[in-house]
Amino acid sequence: MFPDIVLGLYVTLSLFSFSWLIGFPISLLFAVMVFLHPSTRLYVKVFSVFFAITPLLAVLFWLHYPAQTLLGIVVNPYQTSVFVLTLFVIANATDILVVTMIDVNQRYIDAIKVLGISWQYYLKKALLPVTIFTSIPRLLNLAVTTIHATMFTSLIGVEELFRIIQRLNSQYLKPVELFSIMALGYIVMCLPLYGMAVYIKQRYKIGDEQA
């Protein structure tokens, strides 16, 4: 039983990790693209709104069944899940970074013009670092949401924590113990992220409009 639970935790964490390792750098690139080319903001906004109004489970099922049937391919459920979660991260993280970057730029733009600092230097040494730091609380909250979203992948056969617990419960009929362990597992994964978000927000006085 214990090895199965550890496996479920590992799969959940790997889904989360891959989606962020792939998704966040792309989000940062999209945010810079929007900042440098404001005309592209509409496309990024449509992408983020799509994930805001469309249930993630619906996207996951559509890409796992109809899309693969239409394309005549078969993709491993784990890979499909990583792809969908990565899109989820890109959509939401890009929106967070773009809003924060525009706000940070508005606060520093006059000083940059007066000092005559080049845009390249300003972007690399000031705007990007400040944007990322200011966005950390919201990004950490998004990370918690991403971990929660991994539960949906159980419905297409991914052996993550929730699916493992369901399977073990059907075998051992110990719902109190097993689902308590599951809850504890999610708390262990999410509490540090939530705690860091609260700490950084309070320690550095990051306002609610950015955090």
C-alpha positions as CSV (number, residue, x, y, z in Angstrom):
1,M,0.0,0.0,0.0
2,F,2.7,2.5,1.0
3,P,4.7,2.1,-2.2
4,D,1.6,2.8,-4.2
5,I,0.9,6.0,-2.3
6,V,4.5,7.2,-2.8
7,L,4.1,6.4,-6.5
8,G,0.9,8.5,-6.6
9,L,2.7,11.4,-4.9
10,Y,5.6,11.1,-7.3
11,V,3.3,11.2,-10.4
12,T,1.4,14.2,-9.0
13,L,4.6,16.1,-8.3
14,S,6.0,15.2,-11.7
15,L,2.9,16.5,-13.5
16,F,3.2,19.7,-11.6
17,S,6.9,20.0,-12.1
18,F,6.9,19.4,-15.9
19,S,4.0,21.8,-16.5
20,W,5.9,24.5,-14.7
21,L,9.3,23.8,-16.0
22,I,7.9,24.0,-19.5
23,G,5.1,26.5,-19.0
24,F,6.8,29.3,-17.0
25,P,9.6,30.1,-19.4
26,I,7.1,30.2,-22.2
27,S,4.9,32.5,-20.1
28,L,7.8,34.8,-19.5
29,L,8.6,34.9,-23.3
30,F,4.9,35.7,-24.1
31,A,4.8,38.4,-21.4
32,V,7.9,40.1,-22.9
33,M,6.4,39.7,-26.4
34,V,3.2,41.5,-25.3
35,F,5.2,44.2,-23.6
36,L,7.3,44.9,-26.6
37,H,4.5,44.4,-29.1
38,P,1.2,45.6,-27.5
39,S,-0.8,44.5,-30.5
40,T,-0.3,40.9,-29.6
41,R,-1.9,41.4,-26.2
42,L,-5.4,40.6,-27.6
43,Y,-4.3,37.1,-28.7
44,V,-2.7,36.3,-25.3
45,K,-5.8,37.6,-23.5
46,V,-8.1,35.4,-25.6
47,F,-5.9,32.4,-24.7
48,S,-6.1,33.2,-21.0
49,V,-9.8,33.9,-21.1
50,F,-10.4,30.6,-22.8
51,F,-8.8,28.8,-19.9
52,A,-10.7,31.0,-17.4
53,I,-14.1,30.1,-18.8
54,T,-13.5,26.6,-20.0
55,P,-13.4,23.8,-17.4
56,L,-9.9,22.3,-17.4
57,L,-11.5,18.8,-17.3
58,A,-13.3,19.6,-20.6
59,V,-10.1,20.6,-22.3
60,L,-8.4,17.5,-20.9
61,F,-11.1,15.1,-22.2
62,W,-11.3,16.8,-25.6
63,L,-7.6,16.5,-26.2
64,H,-7.5,12.9,-24.9
65,Y,-10.5,11.6,-26.9
66,P,-11.9,13.6,-29.8
67,A,-8.7,15.4,-30.8
68,Q,-6.7,12.2,-31.0
69,T,-9.5,10.5,-32.9
70,L,-9.6,13.3,-35.4
71,L,-5.8,13.3,-35.8
72,G,-5.6,9.5,-35.9
73,I,-3.0,9.3,-33.1
74,V,-2.8,7.8,-29.7
75,V,-1.0,9.8,-27.0
76,N,-0.2,8.5,-23.5
77,P,-2.6,9.9,-20.9
78,Y,0.3,11.2,-18.8
79,Q,1.7,13.1,-21.8
80,T,-1.7,14.5,-22.6
81,S,-2.0,15.6,-19.0
82,V,1.4,17.4,-19.0
83,F,0.4,19.2,-22.2
84,V,-2.9,20.4,-20.8
85,L,-1.5,21.5,-17.5
86,T,1.3,23.3,-19.3
87,L,-1.2,25.2,-21.4
88,F,-3.1,26.0,-18.1
89,V,0.1,27.4,-16.6
90,I,1.0,29.3,-19.7
91,A,-2.4,30.9,-19.9
92,N,-2.6,32.0,-16.3
93,A,1.1,32.8,-15.7
94,T,1.3,35.0,-18.8
95,D,-1.7,37.0,-17.7
96,I,-0.2,37.5,-14.3
97,L,3.2,38.5,-15.7
98,V,1.7,40.9,-18.3
99,V,-0.5,42.8,-15.9
100,T,2.4,43.1,-13.4
101,M,4.9,44.1,-16.1
102,I,2.7,46.9,-17.4
103,D,2.1,48.1,-13.8
104,V,5.9,48.1,-13.0
105,N,6.7,49.9,-16.2
106,Q,4.2,52.6,-15.5
107,R,6.0,53.3,-12.2
108,Y,9.5,53.4,-13.6
109,I,9.1,54.7,-17.2
110,D,9.6,58.4,-16.3
111,A,12.8,57.7,-14.4
112,I,14.1,55.5,-17.2
113,K,13.6,58.3,-19.7
114,V,15.3,60.9,-17.5
115,L,18.3,58.6,-16.9
116,G,18.6,57.7,-20.6
117,I,18.9,54.0,-19.9
118,S,18.6,51.7,-22.9
119,W,15.5,49.5,-23.3
120,Q,17.5,46.4,-23.5
121,Y,19.3,47.1,-20.2
122,Y,16.1,48.3,-18.5
123,L,14.3,45.1,-19.6
124,K,17.0,42.7,-18.5
125,K,18.2,44.4,-15.3
126,A,15.1,46.1,-13.9
127,L,11.8,45.3,-15.5
128,L,12.0,41.5,-15.7
129,P,13.5,40.9,-12.2
130,V,11.0,43.3,-10.5
131,T,8.1,41.8,-12.5
132,I,9.0,38.3,-11.5
133,F,9.6,39.2,-7.9
134,T,6.3,41.1,-7.6
135,S,4.4,38.3,-9.3
136,I,5.7,35.6,-6.9
137,P,2.7,35.5,-4.5
138,R,0.2,35.2,-7.4
139,L,2.4,32.6,-9.2
140,L,2.7,30.5,-6.0
141,N,-1.1,30.6,-5.6
142,L,-1.3,29.5,-9.3
143,A,1.2,26.7,-8.4
144,V,-1.2,25.5,-5.7
145,T,-4.1,25.5,-8.1
146,T,-2.0,23.5,-10.6
147,I,-1.4,20.8,-8.0
148,H,-5.1,20.6,-7.3
149,A,-5.8,20.4,-11.1
150,T,-3.6,17.3,-11.3
151,M,-6.6,15.4,-9.7
152,F,-8.5,15.8,-13.0
153,T,-5.9,13.6,-14.8
154,S,-7.1,10.6,-12.8
155,L,-10.2,10.6,-15.0
156,I,-8.2,9.7,-18.1
157,G,-6.2,7.0,-16.4
158,V,-3.2,8.8,-15.0
159,E,-2.0,7.0,-11.8
160,E,-1.6,10.2,-9.7
161,L,-2.4,10.4,-6.0
162,F,-6.2,10.7,-6.2
163,R,-6.5,7.7,-8.5
164,I,-4.1,5.6,-6.4
165,I,-6.1,6.3,-3.3
166,Q,-9.4,5.4,-5.1
167,R,-7.9,2.2,-6.3
168,L,-6.5,1.3,-2.8
169,N,-9.8,2.1,-1.2
170,S,-11.6,-0.3,-3.5
171,Q,-9.2,-3.0,-2.5
172,Y,-8.9,-2.4,1.3
173,L,-12.1,-0.5,2.0
174,K,-10.5,1.9,4.4
175,P,-11.9,5.3,3.2
176,V,-11.1,7.2,6.4
177,E,-7.5,6.2,6.6
178,L,-6.8,6.4,2.9
179,F,-8.6,9.7,2.1
180,S,-7.0,11.3,5.2
181,I,-3.6,10.3,3.8
182,M,-4.6,11.8,0.5
183,A,-5.6,15.1,2.2
184,L,-2.4,15.1,4.2
185,G,-0.4,14.6,1.0
186,Y,-2.0,17.6,-0.7
187,I,-1.5,19.7,2.4
188,V,2.2,18.7,2.5
189,M,2.6,19.7,-1.2
190,C,0.6,22.9,-1.1
191,L,1.1,24.4,2.4
192,P,4.8,25.5,1.7
193,L,3.8,27.2,-1.5
194,Y,0.8,29.0,0.2
195,G,3.0,29.9,3.1
196,M,5.7,31.4,0.9
197,A,3.1,33.4,-1.0
198,V,1.7,34.9,2.3
199,Y,5.2,35.6,3.7
200,I,6.5,37.3,0.6
201,K,3.4,39.4,0.2
202,Q,3.5,40.6,3.8
203,R,7.3,40.8,4.2
204,Y,7.7,43.0,1.1
205,K,4.4,44.8,1.2
206,I,3.3,43.6,-2.2
207,G,-0.2,45.0,-2.8
208,D,-3.3,42.9,-3.6
209,E,-3.4,44.3,-7.1
210,Q,-0.1,42.5,-7.8
211,A,-0.3,39.6,-5.4
